[in-house]
Amino acid sequence: MDDYSVDLVVMRLPGLHVHASSVTRHEGVLYFLVDADDGQRQLAVTTPAGTPVLADFEGVPSAFDEQTLLLCPLSAENAAALRKRLAWLLPAVQGLRTTVGLGDRLGLATPGHLRAVREAGGHLVPLPAQQSIREMSRTGRTPQQVMDDAMWGVFAEGWRSGFGADADHLKTPQDIDRCVATGYTFYTFDPGEYVESGADNASPQALRTRWDELPWEQLEDSPAALAARYLSTPVRCEEHIIRFDELTLMRAAVKYGRAIAYVALLYRHLAQAAAGREWEVEISVDETETPTTSAEHVYIATELRRLGVRWVSLAPRYIGRFEKGVDYIGDVNAFEAEMGVHAAIARTLGPYKLSLHSGSDKFSVYEPTARQTRGLVHLKTAGTSYLEALRTIAVLEPDLLRSIYVFAREHYEVDRASYHVSALWERAPAPNALTDADLPGLLEQFDAREILHVTFGSVLTAPSADGQTLFYDRFMEVLRTHPEAYAADLVVHFLRHLRPFVIWGDG
């Protein structure tokens, strides 16, 4: 697209603001985003006069400077039509490149995310479409909506450096099918319900009983064969030697055996459902009670590979606490030492990336992680973008943020049930003690931050007394009216996430 063509479009569309970064010419057709005076965003498509309007776009045609101008809503149908023509709007597999998942619960954060990635420099690859089925249920969104919102953000920013789409924390074959139908490329399997964390403290007798009860047929294995593979020879992973004795092996198998069998089931289902497409898998055992030891990591990787599972990223349960929306809680030096062993295992038995789940705002462990993994890493963030939206609202609409905070405090005890958080209601600042100027500081206070983080679903879906939404419409109106303010807050926040990984992304 030359400068003259961009200027022509910008100057001759009265009442419409053109997003210059989106303007794209392809095969004689011009595509770009516009905002009307009322704030409504649309896709504009222009073709030479006399040329048939592209039939698979839905919109209102008009004449414009010897062109036909079609103004189209940002619908799923128009998103699909645009993807057919502009291949750079399709997500792709990213392999072992250094990647960052950028969960967006609102569908408005992708421009800010991509600006942060661009400003950080290097070769980090974003996954702007990332949301778990659990989060979709809480926000009333679908896999298609998440994908399309991310795509419109990619288009708005003119991002042509590649991106992925993460179907996050999938637990059932039905969840997989929904995301395959939408075109996701990165599938995160979460077998957490099948991990037996109690194995860590079980007695040898109890372990023996559970060992005998393992689903050996599903594992395509036998107790004798498993023991023969692990008890005879230690496993060398670079300078680290991982040894198994009978008790260590039983504990690993009892803790993770059922999870491995279930991952194999999900993997084979995906292979059939997505046959003929490119896709990659991440395996997540991070949302469990107890850490994954080095021996257990070796067991997980070895057994999955024996069953034919291939993956690009693994999220063990690390030592310390990875709570939502706050920094790492634990000994950073001990974390780095353990990460060094996990990274050596991943390089030796893979290579594959290690993934930091609940990775938002874990600033103290980013550099140790990047250093030990040497760039074989995937950083997964989610709710921190919602929190930055609250920061934007705190400045622009303090009364709205105050009301949300009061509501969040009232719903915290229920909403926290499915999250690893330790905030206490009584430690968070009382709403009536806060001035408007104090409100942005809630995003820096540990307890208030976690309370606001985990109540997002209740906040976004709460009905008002008249059957409308209590917060959602006003919430979204503020962000849509001030997109640059929200994007600026995201850039500042995410640069802190990205910069520690940039040097390795260049590798």
FIBANU-669280 format. One record per residue (C-alpha): x, y, z; chain. Coordinates in nm, 2 decimals, padded with zeros to 4 digits. Layout:
N
+--------+--------+--------+--------+
:      X :      Y :      Z : chaine :
+--------+--------+--------+--------+
:      X :      Y :      Z :      A :
...
+--------+--------+--------+--------+
END
This chain:
507
+--------+--------+--------+--------+
:      X :      Y :      Z : chaine :
+--------+--------+--------+--------+
:  00.00 :  00.00 :  00.00 :      A :
:  00.16 :  00.33 : -00.11 :      A :
:  00.14 :  00.65 :  00.09 :      A :
: -00.07 :  00.82 : -00.18 :      A :
: -00.34 :  00.54 : -00.15 :      A :
: -00.35 :  00.57 :  00.23 :      A :
: -00.38 :  00.95 :  00.21 :      A :
: -00.66 :  00.91 : -00.04 :      A :
: -00.86 :  00.68 :  00.18 :      A :
: -00.80 :  00.89 :  00.50 :      A :
: -00.89 :  01.23 :  00.34 :      A :
: -01.20 :  01.12 :  00.14 :      A :
: -01.41 :  00.93 :  00.39 :      A :
: -01.61 :  01.20 :  00.58 :      A :
: -01.73 :  01.09 :  00.92 :      A :
: -01.50 :  00.79 :  00.94 :      A :
: -01.17 :  00.76 :  01.11 :      A :
: -00.94 :  00.52 :  00.92 :      A :
: -00.69 :  00.30 :  01.11 :      A :
: -00.40 :  00.36 :  00.88 :      A :
: -00.20 :  00.06 :  01.02 :      A :
: -00.48 : -00.17 :  00.90 :      A :
: -00.49 : -00.05 :  00.53 :      A :
: -00.41 : -00.34 :  00.30 :      A :
: -00.42 : -00.38 : -00.07 :      A :
: -00.46 : -00.73 : -00.21 :      A :
: -00.54 : -00.83 : -00.57 :      A :
: -00.67 : -00.48 : -00.64 :      A :
: -00.90 : -00.46 : -00.34 :      A :
: -00.85 : -00.23 : -00.04 :      A :
: -00.93 : -00.35 :  00.31 :      A :
: -00.91 : -00.14 :  00.63 :      A :
: -01.09 : -00.06 :  00.96 :      A :
: -01.28 :  00.25 :  01.02 :      A :
: -01.44 :  00.41 :  01.33 :      A :
: -01.76 :  00.61 :  01.28 :      A :
: -01.83 :  00.92 :  01.48 :      A :
: -02.05 :  00.72 :  01.71 :      A :
: -01.75 :  00.49 :  01.79 :      A :
: -01.88 :  00.19 :  01.59 :      A :
: -01.59 :  00.00 :  01.43 :      A :
: -01.64 : -00.15 :  01.08 :      A :
: -01.45 : -00.32 :  00.81 :      A :
: -01.43 : -00.12 :  00.49 :      A :
: -01.37 : -00.29 :  00.15 :      A :
: -01.33 : -00.09 : -00.16 :      A :
: -01.32 : -00.21 : -00.52 :      A :
: -01.31 : -00.03 : -00.85 :      A :
: -01.65 :  00.10 : -00.98 :      A :
: -01.82 : -00.16 : -01.19 :      A :
: -01.64 : -00.45 : -01.02 :      A :
: -01.88 : -00.69 : -00.86 :      A :
: -01.89 : -00.65 : -00.48 :      A :
: -01.72 : -00.95 : -00.31 :      A :
: -02.01 : -01.17 : -00.25 :      A :
: -01.90 : -01.33 :  00.08 :      A :
: -01.87 : -01.00 :  00.26 :      A :
: -02.18 : -00.88 :  00.44 :      A :
: -02.22 : -00.50 :  00.44 :      A :
: -02.38 : -00.19 :  00.30 :      A :
: -02.24 : -00.07 : -00.04 :      A :
: -02.21 :  00.29 : -00.16 :      A :
: -02.03 :  00.48 : -00.43 :      A :
: -01.70 :  00.65 : -00.34 :      A :
: -01.46 :  00.83 : -00.57 :      A :
: -01.51 :  00.59 : -00.86 :      A :
: -01.50 :  00.31 : -00.62 :      A :
: -01.75 :  00.09 : -00.45 :      A :
: -01.72 :  00.11 : -00.08 :      A :
: -01.86 : -00.17 :  00.14 :      A :
: -01.89 : -00.11 :  00.51 :      A :
: -01.92 : -00.44 :  00.70 :      A :
: -01.98 : -00.52 :  01.06 :      A :
: -01.71 : -00.71 :  01.25 :      A :
: -01.90 : -01.03 :  01.23 :      A :
: -01.78 : -01.39 :  01.23 :      A :
: -01.88 : -01.42 :  00.86 :      A :
: -01.68 : -01.11 :  00.76 :      A :
: -01.38 : -01.23 :  00.97 :      A :
: -01.39 : -01.56 :  00.78 :      A :
: -01.41 : -01.38 :  00.45 :      A :
: -01.11 : -01.16 :  00.53 :      A :
: -00.91 : -01.46 :  00.65 :      A :
: -00.96 : -01.63 :  00.31 :      A :
: -00.80 : -01.34 :  00.14 :      A :
: -00.53 : -01.23 :  00.38 :      A :
: -00.32 : -01.53 :  00.48 :      A :
: -00.13 : -01.34 :  00.75 :      A :
: -00.46 : -01.33 :  00.95 :      A :
: -00.45 : -01.71 :  01.00 :      A :
: -00.28 : -01.84 :  01.31 :      A :
:  00.01 : -02.08 :  01.26 :      A :
:  00.21 : -02.34 :  01.46 :      A :
:  00.52 : -02.18 :  01.61 :      A :
:  00.73 : -02.49 :  01.71 :      A :
:  01.02 : -02.42 :  01.94 :      A :
:  01.03 : -02.04 :  01.89 :      A :
:  01.01 : -01.83 :  02.21 :      A :
:  00.64 : -01.76 :  02.25 :      A :
:  00.41 : -01.56 :  02.48 :      A :
:  00.04 : -01.63 :  02.53 :      A :
: -00.16 : -01.31 :  02.57 :      A :
: -00.50 : -01.40 :  02.71 :      A :
: -00.77 : -01.14 :  02.64 :      A :
: -01.09 : -01.18 :  02.84 :      A :
: -01.25 : -00.87 :  02.69 :      A :
: -01.16 : -00.90 :  02.32 :      A :
: -01.00 : -00.56 :  02.31 :      A :
: -00.64 : -00.61 :  02.43 :      A :
: -00.47 : -00.74 :  02.11 :      A :
: -00.36 : -00.40 :  01.98 :      A :
: -00.19 : -00.32 :  02.31 :      A :
: -00.04 : -00.67 :  02.33 :      A :
:  00.11 : -00.65 :  01.98 :      A :
:  00.25 : -00.30 :  02.03 :      A :
:  00.43 : -00.43 :  02.34 :      A :
:  00.57 : -00.72 :  02.15 :      A :
:  00.68 : -00.49 :  01.87 :      A :
:  00.84 : -00.24 :  02.11 :      A :
:  01.02 : -00.52 :  02.30 :      A :
:  01.19 : -00.62 :  01.98 :      A :
:  01.35 : -00.95 :  01.91 :      A :
:  01.17 : -01.25 :  01.77 :      A :
:  00.91 : -01.32 :  02.04 :      A :
:  00.59 : -01.47 :  01.89 :      A :
:  00.25 : -01.38 :  02.03 :      A :
: -00.05 : -01.60 :  02.08 :      A :
: -00.32 : -01.33 :  02.11 :      A :
: -00.61 : -01.58 :  02.08 :      A :
: -00.59 : -01.77 :  02.41 :      A :
: -00.87 : -01.85 :  02.65 :      A :
: -00.97 : -02.16 :  02.85 :      A :
: -01.31 : -02.31 :  02.82 :      A :
: -01.36 : -02.22 :  03.19 :      A :
: -01.29 : -01.86 :  03.12 :      A :
: -01.51 : -01.86 :  02.81 :      A :
: -01.79 : -01.99 :  03.02 :      A :
: -01.74 : -01.72 :  03.28 :      A :
: -01.73 : -01.44 :  03.02 :      A :
: -02.01 : -01.57 :  02.79 :      A :
: -01.77 : -01.60 :  02.49 :      A :
: -01.72 : -01.88 :  02.24 :      A :
: -01.40 : -02.01 :  02.08 :      A :
: -01.50 : -01.84 :  01.76 :      A :
: -01.54 : -01.50 :  01.93 :      A :
: -01.20 : -01.53 :  02.10 :      A :
: -01.04 : -01.61 :  01.77 :      A :
: -01.22 : -01.34 :  01.58 :      A :
: -01.15 : -01.07 :  01.84 :      A :
: -00.78 : -01.15 :  01.82 :      A :
: -00.78 : -01.15 :  01.44 :      A :
: -00.94 : -00.81 :  01.42 :      A :
: -00.67 : -00.68 :  01.66 :      A :
: -00.40 : -00.84 :  01.44 :      A :
: -00.56 : -00.67 :  01.14 :      A :
: -00.59 : -00.34 :  01.31 :      A :
: -00.22 : -00.33 :  01.39 :      A :
: -00.11 : -00.46 :  01.06 :      A :
:  00.08 : -00.74 :  01.24 :      A :
:  00.24 : -00.97 :  00.98 :      A :
:  00.51 : -01.14 :  01.18 :      A :
:  00.31 : -01.45 :  01.26 :      A :
:  00.10 : -01.55 :  01.56 :      A :
: -00.06 : -01.85 :  01.72 :      A :
: -00.40 : -01.94 :  01.88 :      A :
: -00.41 : -02.13 :  02.20 :      A :
: -00.71 : -02.35 :  02.29 :      A :
: -00.62 : -02.33 :  02.66 :      A :
: -00.67 : -02.59 :  02.94 :      A :
: -00.88 : -02.84 :  02.74 :      A :
: -01.02 : -03.12 :  02.95 :      A :
: -01.25 : -03.31 :  02.72 :      A :
: -01.27 : -03.44 :  02.36 :      A :
: -01.58 : -03.22 :  02.32 :      A :
: -01.37 : -02.91 :  02.41 :      A :
: -01.11 : -03.01 :  02.15 :      A :
: -01.38 : -03.04 :  01.88 :      A :
: -01.51 : -02.69 :  01.95 :      A :
: -01.17 : -02.54 :  01.91 :      A :
: -01.07 : -02.75 :  01.60 :      A :
: -01.38 : -02.62 :  01.43 :      A :
: -01.26 : -02.27 :  01.49 :      A :
: -00.90 : -02.32 :  01.36 :      A :
: -00.69 : -02.31 :  01.67 :      A :
: -00.33 : -02.42 :  01.62 :      A :
: -00.20 : -02.47 :  01.98 :      A :
: -00.39 : -02.71 :  02.21 :      A :
: -00.32 : -02.71 :  02.58 :      A :
: -00.43 : -03.04 :  02.74 :      A :
: -00.51 : -03.02 :  03.11 :      A :
: -00.53 : -03.36 :  03.28 :      A :
: -00.52 : -03.21 :  03.63 :      A :
: -00.82 : -03.40 :  03.75 :      A :
: -00.63 : -03.72 :  03.69 :      A :
: -00.32 : -03.62 :  03.88 :      A :
: -00.31 : -03.78 :  04.23 :      A :
: -00.12 : -03.53 :  04.43 :      A :
: -00.17 : -03.74 :  04.75 :      A :
:  00.09 : -03.98 :  04.62 :      A :
:  00.36 : -03.74 :  04.75 :      A :
:  00.28 : -03.83 :  05.11 :      A :
:  00.13 : -04.18 :  05.07 :      A :
:  00.28 : -04.47 :  05.25 :      A :
:  00.46 : -04.74 :  05.05 :      A :
:  00.17 : -04.98 :  05.12 :      A :
: -00.08 : -04.73 :  04.99 :      A :
:  00.13 : -04.66 :  04.69 :      A :
:  00.15 : -05.04 :  04.61 :      A :
: -00.23 : -05.06 :  04.62 :      A :
: -00.27 : -04.77 :  04.39 :      A :
:  00.01 : -04.90 :  04.16 :      A :
: -00.18 : -05.22 :  04.12 :      A :
: -00.49 : -05.03 :  04.03 :      A :
: -00.33 : -04.82 :  03.76 :      A :
: -00.50 : -04.84 :  03.41 :      A :
: -00.22 : -05.06 :  03.27 :      A :
: -00.42 : -05.15 :  02.96 :      A :
: -00.48 : -04.79 :  02.87 :      A :
: -00.11 : -04.73 :  02.94 :      A :
: -00.02 : -05.02 :  02.71 :      A :
:  00.22 : -05.13 :  02.98 :      A :
:  00.27 : -05.37 :  03.27 :      A :
:  00.43 : -05.32 :  03.61 :      A :
:  00.72 : -05.55 :  03.52 :      A :
:  00.79 : -05.37 :  03.20 :      A :
:  00.77 : -05.03 :  03.36 :      A :
:  01.01 : -05.13 :  03.64 :      A :
:  01.25 : -05.28 :  03.39 :      A :
:  01.27 : -04.95 :  03.19 :      A :
:  01.35 : -04.73 :  03.49 :      A :
:  01.52 : -04.93 :  03.77 :      A :
:  01.82 : -05.07 :  03.57 :      A :
:  01.98 : -04.75 :  03.43 :      A :
:  01.98 : -04.39 :  03.56 :      A :
:  01.88 : -04.11 :  03.32 :      A :
:  02.15 : -03.85 :  03.23 :      A :
:  02.02 : -03.51 :  03.13 :      A :
:  02.33 : -03.30 :  03.06 :      A :
:  02.51 : -03.28 :  03.39 :      A :
:  02.22 : -03.41 :  03.59 :      A :
:  02.17 : -03.77 :  03.68 :      A :
:  01.81 : -03.88 :  03.76 :      A :
:  01.78 : -04.21 :  03.94 :      A :
:  01.48 : -04.42 :  04.02 :      A :
:  01.43 : -04.66 :  04.30 :      A :
:  01.12 : -04.87 :  04.34 :      A :
:  00.95 : -04.61 :  04.57 :      A :
:  01.03 : -04.31 :  04.34 :      A :
:  00.89 : -04.50 :  04.04 :      A :
:  00.58 : -04.60 :  04.22 :      A :
:  00.52 : -04.25 :  04.34 :      A :
:  00.57 : -04.10 :  03.99 :      A :
:  00.34 : -04.36 :  03.83 :      A :
:  00.06 : -04.33 :  04.09 :      A :
:  00.08 : -03.95 :  04.08 :      A :
:  00.08 : -03.91 :  03.70 :      A :
: -00.01 : -04.25 :  03.54 :      A :
: -00.38 : -04.18 :  03.50 :      A :
: -00.30 : -03.83 :  03.37 :      A :
: -00.07 : -03.97 :  03.11 :      A :
: -00.33 : -04.22 :  02.99 :      A :
: -00.59 : -03.94 :  02.96 :      A :
: -00.34 : -03.71 :  02.77 :      A :
: -00.29 : -04.00 :  02.52 :      A :
: -00.66 : -04.02 :  02.47 :      A :
: -00.70 : -03.65 :  02.41 :      A :
: -00.40 : -03.65 :  02.18 :      A :
: -00.53 : -03.93 :  01.96 :      A :
: -00.87 : -03.76 :  01.95 :      A :
: -00.71 : -03.44 :  01.83 :      A :
: -00.50 : -03.62 :  01.57 :      A :
: -00.83 : -03.75 :  01.42 :      A :
: -01.03 : -03.44 :  01.46 :      A :
: -00.76 : -03.21 :  01.31 :      A :
: -00.63 : -03.45 :  01.04 :      A :
: -00.48 : -03.26 :  00.75 :      A :
: -00.42 : -02.95 :  00.95 :      A :
: -00.11 : -02.82 :  01.13 :      A :
: -00.13 : -02.82 :  01.51 :      A :
:  00.08 : -02.85 :  01.82 :      A :
:  00.02 : -02.95 :  02.17 :      A :
:  00.11 : -02.83 :  02.52 :      A :
:  00.07 : -03.05 :  02.82 :      A :
: -00.02 : -02.88 :  03.15 :      A :
:  00.01 : -03.05 :  03.49 :      A :
:  00.07 : -02.72 :  03.67 :      A :
: -00.27 : -02.67 :  03.84 :      A :
: -00.20 : -02.94 :  04.10 :      A :
: -00.12 : -02.93 :  04.47 :      A :
:  00.24 : -03.05 :  04.48 :      A :
:  00.55 : -02.98 :  04.26 :      A :
:  00.67 : -03.20 :  03.98 :      A :
:  01.00 : -03.35 :  04.08 :      A :
:  01.28 : -03.41 :  03.82 :      A :
:  01.21 : -03.79 :  03.84 :      A :
:  00.85 : -03.73 :  03.77 :      A :
:  00.93 : -03.50 :  03.48 :      A :
:  01.14 : -03.77 :  03.33 :      A :
:  00.86 : -04.02 :  03.38 :      A :
:  00.60 : -03.80 :  03.23 :      A :
:  00.81 : -03.72 :  02.92 :      A :
:  00.93 : -04.07 :  02.86 :      A :
:  00.59 : -04.23 :  02.90 :      A :
:  00.41 : -03.98 :  02.68 :      A :
:  00.66 : -04.03 :  02.40 :      A :
:  00.63 : -04.41 :  02.43 :      A :
:  00.25 : -04.37 :  02.38 :      A :
:  00.31 : -04.17 :  02.06 :      A :
:  00.23 : -03.83 :  02.21 :      A :
:  00.43 : -03.54 :  02.06 :      A :
:  00.43 : -03.20 :  02.22 :      A :
:  00.60 : -02.86 :  02.19 :      A :
:  00.56 : -02.74 :  02.54 :      A :
:  00.52 : -02.88 :  02.89 :      A :
:  00.40 : -02.70 :  03.21 :      A :
:  00.52 : -02.88 :  03.52 :      A :
:  00.41 : -02.78 :  03.87 :      A :
:  00.71 : -02.58 :  03.99 :      A :
:  00.82 : -02.52 :  04.35 :      A :
:  00.68 : -02.21 :  04.52 :      A :
:  00.34 : -02.06 :  04.45 :      A :
:  00.22 : -01.93 :  04.11 :      A :
: -00.09 : -01.74 :  04.22 :      A :
: -00.31 : -01.54 :  03.99 :      A :
: -00.20 : -01.19 :  03.90 :      A :
:  00.08 : -01.15 :  04.15 :      A :
:  00.45 : -01.21 :  04.16 :      A :
:  00.61 : -01.55 :  04.23 :      A :
:  00.59 : -01.64 :  04.60 :      A :
:  00.89 : -01.85 :  04.71 :      A :
:  01.27 : -01.87 :  04.70 :      A :
:  01.38 : -01.74 :  04.36 :      A :
:  01.73 : -01.90 :  04.39 :      A :
:  01.57 : -02.24 :  04.46 :      A :
:  01.33 : -02.19 :  04.17 :      A :
:  01.62 : -02.12 :  03.93 :      A :
:  01.81 : -02.43 :  04.05 :      A :
:  01.50 : -02.65 :  03.99 :      A :
:  01.43 : -02.48 :  03.66 :      A :
:  01.78 : -02.56 :  03.55 :      A :
:  01.71 : -02.93 :  03.60 :      A :
:  01.37 : -02.92 :  03.43 :      A :
:  01.53 : -02.73 :  03.13 :      A :
:  01.80 : -02.99 :  03.10 :      A :
:  01.54 : -03.27 :  03.09 :      A :
:  01.34 : -03.08 :  02.83 :      A :
:  01.64 : -03.03 :  02.61 :      A :
:  01.75 : -03.40 :  02.65 :      A :
:  01.42 : -03.58 :  02.61 :      A :
:  01.27 : -03.33 :  02.36 :      A :
:  01.37 : -03.07 :  02.28 :      A :
:  01.05 : -02.90 :  02.40 :      A :
:  00.97 : -02.58 :  02.57 :      A :
:  00.89 : -02.53 :  02.93 :      A :
:  00.58 : -02.33 :  03.00 :      A :
:  00.51 : -02.08 :  03.28 :      A :
:  00.14 : -02.10 :  03.35 :      A :
: -00.02 : -01.84 :  03.57 :      A :
:  00.27 : -01.65 :  03.43 :      A :
:  00.12 : -01.31 :  03.46 :      A :
:  00.33 : -01.07 :  03.67 :      A :
:  00.59 : -01.33 :  03.78 :      A :
:  00.86 : -01.06 :  03.73 :      A :
:  01.11 : -01.21 :  03.98 :      A :
:  01.14 : -01.54 :  03.79 :      A :
:  01.14 : -01.42 :  03.43 :      A :
:  01.51 : -01.37 :  03.40 :      A :
:  01.60 : -01.70 :  03.57 :      A :
:  01.35 : -01.88 :  03.35 :      A :
:  01.49 : -01.73 :  03.03 :      A :
:  01.84 : -01.80 :  03.14 :      A :
:  01.79 : -02.16 :  03.23 :      A :
:  01.56 : -02.25 :  02.93 :      A :
:  01.78 : -02.07 :  02.68 :      A :
:  01.47 : -01.95 :  02.50 :      A :
:  01.29 : -02.29 :  02.50 :      A :
:  01.00 : -02.13 :  02.69 :      A :
:  00.64 : -02.03 :  02.66 :      A :
:  00.51 : -01.76 :  02.89 :      A :
:  00.13 : -01.78 :  02.94 :      A :
: -00.05 : -01.47 :  03.07 :      A :
: -00.42 : -01.41 :  03.10 :      A :
: -00.60 : -01.20 :  03.37 :      A :
: -00.34 : -00.93 :  03.39 :      A :
: -00.49 : -00.77 :  03.08 :      A :
: -00.82 : -00.75 :  03.25 :      A :
: -00.65 : -00.59 :  03.55 :      A :
: -00.50 : -00.33 :  03.32 :      A :
: -00.85 : -00.26 :  03.19 :      A :
: -00.95 : -00.19 :  03.55 :      A :
: -00.65 :  00.04 :  03.58 :      A :
: -00.76 :  00.23 :  03.28 :      A :
: -01.12 :  00.25 :  03.42 :      A :
: -00.99 :  00.36 :  03.76 :      A :
: -00.84 :  00.67 :  03.60 :      A :
: -01.12 :  00.75 :  03.35 :      A :
: -01.43 :  00.64 :  03.54 :      A :
: -01.34 :  00.61 :  03.91 :      A :
: -01.71 :  00.56 :  04.02 :      A :
: -01.73 :  00.25 :  03.80 :      A :
: -01.41 :  00.10 :  03.94 :      A :
: -01.53 :  00.17 :  04.30 :      A :
: -01.86 : -00.01 :  04.23 :      A :
: -01.68 : -00.31 :  04.07 :      A :
: -01.45 : -00.33 :  04.37 :      A :
: -01.74 : -00.34 :  04.61 :      A :
: -01.90 : -00.61 :  04.41 :      A :
: -01.58 : -00.81 :  04.37 :      A :
: -01.53 : -00.81 :  04.75 :      A :
: -01.88 : -00.95 :  04.79 :      A :
: -01.82 : -01.24 :  04.54 :      A :
: -01.46 : -01.33 :  04.62 :      A :
: -01.52 : -01.62 :  04.85 :      A :
: -01.73 : -01.80 :  04.59 :      A :
: -01.52 : -01.71 :  04.28 :      A :
: -01.19 : -01.80 :  04.44 :      A :
: -01.28 : -02.17 :  04.46 :      A :
: -01.12 : -02.27 :  04.13 :      A :
: -00.81 : -02.06 :  04.16 :      A :
: -00.48 : -02.08 :  04.35 :      A :
: -00.50 : -01.76 :  04.55 :      A :
: -00.44 : -01.65 :  04.91 :      A :
: -00.58 : -01.30 :  04.93 :      A :
: -00.79 : -01.23 :  05.23 :      A :
: -01.10 : -01.01 :  05.21 :      A :
: -01.02 : -00.85 :  05.54 :      A :
: -00.67 : -00.74 :  05.43 :      A :
: -00.79 : -00.56 :  05.12 :      A :
: -00.86 : -00.18 :  05.16 :      A :
: -01.21 : -00.09 :  05.26 :      A :
: -01.39 :  00.09 :  04.97 :      A :
: -01.52 :  00.37 :  05.19 :      A :
: -01.16 :  00.45 :  05.29 :      A :
: -01.05 :  00.52 :  04.93 :      A :
: -01.05 :  00.85 :  04.75 :      A :
: -01.07 :  00.85 :  04.37 :      A :
: -00.70 :  00.92 :  04.36 :      A :
: -00.64 :  00.60 :  04.56 :      A :
: -00.83 :  00.37 :  04.33 :      A :
: -00.55 :  00.29 :  04.08 :      A :
: -00.34 :  00.18 :  04.38 :      A :
: -00.58 : -00.11 :  04.43 :      A :
: -00.40 : -00.27 :  04.14 :      A :
: -00.08 : -00.27 :  04.34 :      A :
: -00.22 : -00.40 :  04.67 :      A :
: -00.18 : -00.78 :  04.68 :      A :
: -00.52 : -00.88 :  04.83 :      A :
: -00.72 : -00.63 :  04.63 :      A :
: -00.54 : -00.73 :  04.31 :      A :
: -00.63 : -01.10 :  04.35 :      A :
: -00.98 : -01.02 :  04.45 :      A :
: -01.03 : -00.82 :  04.14 :      A :
: -00.85 : -01.08 :  03.93 :      A :
: -01.06 : -01.39 :  04.01 :      A :
: -01.40 : -01.22 :  04.01 :      A :
: -01.38 : -01.12 :  03.65 :      A :
: -01.65 : -01.36 :  03.54 :      A :
: -01.90 : -01.24 :  03.80 :      A :
: -01.83 : -00.87 :  03.72 :      A :
: -01.86 : -00.91 :  03.34 :      A :
: -02.19 : -01.12 :  03.35 :      A :
: -02.37 : -00.97 :  03.65 :      A :
: -02.73 : -00.86 :  03.56 :      A :
: -02.88 : -00.54 :  03.69 :      A :
: -03.23 : -00.52 :  03.85 :      A :
: -03.39 : -00.42 :  03.52 :      A :
: -03.24 : -00.72 :  03.34 :      A :
: -02.96 : -00.54 :  03.17 :      A :
: -02.59 : -00.58 :  03.26 :      A :
: -02.47 : -00.43 :  03.59 :      A :
: -02.12 : -00.34 :  03.47 :      A :
: -02.04 : -00.49 :  03.13 :      A :
: -02.19 : -00.23 :  02.90 :      A :
: -02.04 :  00.06 :  03.08 :      A :
: -01.71 : -00.12 :  03.13 :      A :
: -01.68 : -00.19 :  02.76 :      A :
: -01.79 :  00.16 :  02.66 :      A :
: -01.51 :  00.32 :  02.86 :      A :
: -01.25 :  00.10 :  02.69 :      A :
: -01.39 :  00.13 :  02.34 :      A :
: -01.42 :  00.51 :  02.38 :      A :
: -01.06 :  00.53 :  02.50 :      A :
: -00.88 :  00.25 :  02.31 :      A :
: -00.54 :  00.43 :  02.31 :      A :
: -00.55 :  00.48 :  02.69 :      A :
: -00.61 :  00.10 :  02.74 :      A :
: -00.34 :  00.01 :  02.48 :      A :
: -00.09 :  00.24 :  02.65 :      A :
: -00.15 :  00.08 :  02.99 :      A :
: -00.10 : -00.26 :  02.83 :      A :
:  00.22 : -00.17 :  02.66 :      A :
:  00.38 : -00.04 :  02.98 :      A :
:  00.27 : -00.35 :  03.18 :      A :
:  00.36 : -00.61 :  02.92 :      A :
:  00.70 : -00.47 :  02.84 :      A :
:  00.80 : -00.58 :  03.19 :      A :
:  00.69 : -00.93 :  03.10 :      A :
:  00.86 : -00.95 :  02.76 :      A :
:  01.20 : -00.78 :  02.79 :      A :
:  01.36 : -01.06 :  03.00 :      A :
:  01.29 : -01.31 :  02.72 :      A :
:  01.39 : -01.10 :  02.42 :      A :
:  01.76 : -01.20 :  02.40 :      A :
:  01.66 : -01.56 :  02.39 :      A :
:  01.38 : -01.50 :  02.13 :      A :
:  01.66 : -01.37 :  01.90 :      A :
:  01.83 : -01.71 :  01.92 :      A :
+--------+--------+--------+--------+
END
